[in-house]
Amino acid sequence: MTTSRSGFASLVGRPNAGKSTLTNALVGEKIAITSSRPQTTRHAVRGILTRPDAQLVLVDTPGLHRPRTLLGERLNAVVRETWADVDVVALCLPANEAVGAGDRFLARELAGLAKPVLAVVTKTDLVEPLRVVAALAAAQQLGEQTGLEFAEIVPVSAVERFQVDLLADLLIARLPEGPPLYPDNELTDEPTETRIAELIREAALEGVREELPHSLAVSIDETSRRDDLTVIHATVHVERDSQKPIVLGAGGARLRAVGTTARREIEALLGGRVYLDLHVNVLKDWQRDPRQLRRLGF
């Protein structure tokens, strides 16, 4: 396949701005895990949209935030490193929330980039049309206040696919000319093991207490094949002894529910039957421990 344009676009925004859901909608398949919990994304996830005349590589980044741990500092570094390498940036601003200090901080940072920035008003399906209009005006005002001249301001709904294709067109139009960077049928360059671990963490995130999501991490201990069955042994890590029973639930019921949900997603990913064996382990203050962060891939 020949292509006229190819390059990288980064979706940025404060935590829980809809970046991962939008990445999945643009690619057309679940690449990045999603959750109502802020700071779900912990590394740069690349999703690949290939068209006959273009290839757009979308980089979903962690939400830029005020770091409280070594992990937080490293996640912010991932965001800034990504900005330096992409061709165009999309700043995601959720329509159901007012523009805040985090958005203004991001806009000021992006104003210094020598590359086009689009304002993308996300989650328009959650509000009335007048709220969408107000959100678009707020995005315009944000650019004026911070010295950031948006190349476009576009409302989208990833859930309803409202203007998702238009957004892809607008991003592709700002890519340099060149051949495809990945094979036609590739949707992400994420290793399968990493995607499996993320699907388990996504299942574990739902329904836990407010302080627990940031403390959860998942590692894949072993994978093997038995005939047509993939056997996966994985560990859910927490930071404190008091958090372990929360993840386990009464009689281990919650962990079993996590396993059932995650196994269903993993089977869809792998296209076959999966046996998932989950355990819970305490890694004391792993978010602040350089050695443990390295062990967990950060």
N, C-alpha and C positions, 0 to 999 in steps of 0.2 A: 504494500500500500504506500502510495506517496501522499504527502501531506503538505499543506502550504504553511501551517502554523503549528508550533508546539512550544510548551513552556510550563511554568509553575505559577500557581495562584495560591495565596495564603488566606485562609479564613481566620480572622482574629476577632477578639471581643472579650469582654469581661466574662467571668465564669457564668455558665448557664444561659448564654445568649443564643443558643440554637445552632452552634457551629457544626457539631457532629451530625445532627439530624439533617442539616442542609448538605453536608458532604455526602451522606448516604443517598439523599434525593438526587443530587447532581450525577453521581456515579451510577445510580440505578440499582444498587445492591448494598447490603449492610456491610460497611467497611469499618466504621468507628462505632464503639459502644455508646449508648446514650443513657442518661439518667436524669431525674429531676434534681439530683444532688450536684451542687457546684463542684468544679474542679474534677470532673469525672475523667477527662482526657489528661493523660500523664506523659505523652510523648507526641512527636509529630507523626501523624498518621497520613499516609499518602494514598489517595484514591485516584484512579485513572479513568478519564472519560475520553474514549476514542471515537472520532467521527471520520467520515471519508476524507475530509479536508483539514482535519485538525486533531491534535491530542492535547488535552488539558489535564495537567497533573495538579490535583487539589491537595493542599497540605493543611490538615486540620490541626490546630495547635492548642496546647493548654490555655486556659484563661489567664491573662496577665493579671496578677494580684499582688497585694502587699505580702511578701513572704514572712512566715513565722518559723519556718524550719529550713534545714539544709535542702530538703526535697523541694520546697517552694522556691528557693533561690535557683535551683537547677532547672525547674520547670520554666521559670521566667527567662533563663538563659536560652532554653530551647526556642522560645518564642522569638527572641531578638535575633538569634542565629538564622532562623527561618526567614525572617523579613529580609535579611541581607542577600538571600539566595534566590528569591522569587522575582517574577516579572511584574506581577500585579497583586494588590492586596484588597481584600473585601473586609470592611469593618462591619461586624454584625451588631445591630442595635435592636433589641426586642421591642415590638410594638406594645406589649402589655406592661412595660415598665418605663418609668420616666428616665430621661437622660440624667446620669449621675456623675459623681466625681470620678469614678473609674473610667467612664466613657471619655470624659474630658482629658484625663491623664493619657489614655490611649491615643486620642486624636492629636494631642500635642506631640507625642512621640512619633506618630506617623507623618506629621507635617514636615519632619526633617528628612523624610525619605525621598530620594530622587526617582520615584516611580509612581504610576497612577494608583489612586486609592478610590474604591467605590464604597459608598454607604449602602448597606443592605438592611432594610427594616424587616426583621424576621418575625415569625409567629403571628402573622396578620390574621390567621384563622381564629385567634383567641379574643379578638376585639371587634367592636363595631366599626363600620367604614369611617365614621367621623374620627375615631381614635387613630385610625391608620393615617388619615390626612394630617392630624396633629403630630403624629410621630415623624412623618416626612418633613414637616415644617421644623420640628425639633432637630432633626438631622442636619437640615440646612443651616440652622442657627448654630449648631455645634461646630460646623466647619468654619463659619464666619468668626466665631469667638476664639477659635484655636489656631487660625491661620492655615487651616487645611482645606484646600480647594478640591472637593470631590469631583472625580471624573463623571460619575453618575450617582443618582440616588434612586434606588429601586426597591419597592416593597415585594416580599415573597412570602409564600407559605410552603414549607417543605412537606408538611402533612398533606395538604391538598394539591401540591405540585403547582401552585399558582405562581406563574412567571419564573419557574425554575429553569426552563429552557431558555427564556430570555436572558436570565442572569448568565447562563453558560455562554450564550452568544456574546454578551458584553465583555466577559472575561477573555474569551478566545480572541476577540477583536484587538486586544491589547497585548497579545503574545507575539514574540518575534517569529519571523519565517524560519522554517527548518523542518527536518524529518522527524518522525515519531521517536520518542525516547524509550518507549517500552513496546513489547509485542502487542499485537492487536487485541488478543483475548485476555490480557492481564488487567485486573481491576485494582490491584494493590501490590506493593512490594513488601507488605508486612509478612514476616515468617508465620507459617501456620501455627506453630507452637505459641507465638505471642498472641495471635488472634484467639486461640483456645483459652489462654489464661485471662484475656480481657473479657471473654464471654462469661467465664465463671465469676469474675469480679463484678460484672454488670448485674448478674443474678443476685450476688451477695449484697449489693448496695441497696436493693429495694427493701423498704420497711425497717431499716435499722435506725437507731437513735441518731440525733443530730451530730453528736460528737464523734461517731464511729466511722463514717465513710472515709475520712482522710487517713484513718489508721489501717484500712484494709489494703492488703496486697496479695497477689496470687503467684505462686510458682508452680511450674510443671515439673514433677519429679521424675516421671518415666512414662514413656508411651511404647506400646507394643501391639502386634497384630496376632489374633487367634482366628484363623480361617477368615470369615467375613466380618469379624468384630474388632474394633479398635479399643484397646484397653488403656485408660489414662489414669495415672495416679497424680493427684495435685494437692497442694497445701494452701489453705487460706491463712495468711499471717495477720495477726493483730499486735498492738503495741503493749497492752497491759493485761494482767491476769483477769481483771474484772470484765474485760471485753469478750473473753473466750466463751463464757456461757451465753452471752447475747447472740453470738453467731451460731452456736450449737442449738439454742432453743431448748424447750422442755423435752427431755429424753432424746435429744438430737433431732427433733422434728424440723426445726428451721433449716438446719444444714441439709437434711434430706430434701426439703422443698427447693433449696438452692440447687442441689444436684440435679433434680428433675428438670427444672427450668433450663439450667445450663446444658444438660445433656441433649435436650431437644434442639437447642440452637447449634450445638457442636455437630450433631448428626446432619443438620441442614447444611452446615459448612463443608463437612467431609463427604456427604453423600452416601452415608452408610451407618450401620449400627455402632453404638458406642457404649462401653461400660466405663462409668466415671466413679472413681474412688476418691473421696474428699476427706481431708483431715484439717484440723485447726491447730495452729502453732502460735506461741507468743514469742515475738522478737522485740525485746525491750527497746522502746523509743527508736524504732528503725528509721523514722523520717529524719532523725538528727545524727545518725551513725553512718559515717562515710563507708565503712566496711560493709554494712548491711545494705546500703543503697547500691553499692557495686554488685553485691550478690543478687539483688532484685532487678538489676539492669538499668539503674539510673546513674 
